[in-house]
């Protein structure tokens, strides 16, 4: 898939997304990270599609307020 096709696929997937999920993890050598994933069903063949929208290091523990603040910064 060429870069333009990939970008179009991601944009269409994001706007058709039926779910946005987050994943959080901690690397002992590098600290905490947050990932945001969009998931949707391809209407042509009914297959599940997903795309990692962002993977970002955060500088705080995985508390509810810190997760909310990290998501707010990504959405801005």
C-alpha positions in Angstrom: 0.0 0.0 0.0 1.5 3.3 -1.0 1.8 6.1 1.6 -1.2 8.0 0.1 -3.3 4.9 0.2 -2.2 4.2 3.8 -3.1 7.7 4.9 -6.5 7.4 3.2 -7.1 4.0 4.9 -6.3 5.5 8.3 -8.5 8.5 7.8 -11.4 6.5 6.7 -10.9 4.0 9.5 -10.7 6.8 12.1 -14.0 8.4 10.9 -15.7 5.0 10.7 -14.2 3.8 14.0 -16.7 2.0 16.2 -14.3 1.9 19.1 -11.3 3.8 20.5 -9.3 2.0 23.1 -6.2 2.7 25.1 -3.4 0.6 26.3 -0.9 1.6 29.0 2.4 -0.1 29.9 5.6 0.5 31.7 9.1 -0.2 30.5 11.5 -0.6 33.4 14.2 0.9 31.3 12.2 3.9 30.0 9.0 4.6 32.0 5.3 4.7 31.2 3.6 4.8 27.8 0.1 5.2 26.4 -1.2 3.9 23.1 -4.5 4.8 21.4 -6.1 2.4 19.0 -9.1 2.8 16.6 -11.1 -0.3 15.6 -13.8 -0.6 13.0 -15.4 -3.1 10.7 -14.6 -2.9 7.0 -18.0 -2.8 5.3 -16.7 -4.4 2.1 -15.7 -7.8 3.6 -16.8 -7.4 7.3 -13.3 -7.8 8.6 -12.0 -6.2 11.8 -9.5 -3.4 11.1 -7.4 -1.5 13.6 -4.9 1.2 13.6 -2.5 2.5 16.2 -3.2 6.3 16.3 -0.5 7.2 18.8 2.0 5.7 21.1 3.5 8.3 23.4 5.6 8.3 26.5 4.0 9.9 29.5 5.9 11.2 32.4 3.7 10.1 35.3 2.2 7.0 36.9 -0.9 5.3 35.5 -3.4 7.0 37.7 -6.9 7.9 36.5 -6.1 11.7 36.5 -2.8 11.2 34.7 -4.4 9.0 32.0 -7.2 11.5 31.5 -4.7 14.3 31.1 -2.6 12.3 28.7 -5.7 11.6 26.6 -6.7 15.2 26.7 -3.3 16.3 25.3 -3.5 13.7 22.5 -7.0 14.9 21.5 -6.2 18.6 21.5 
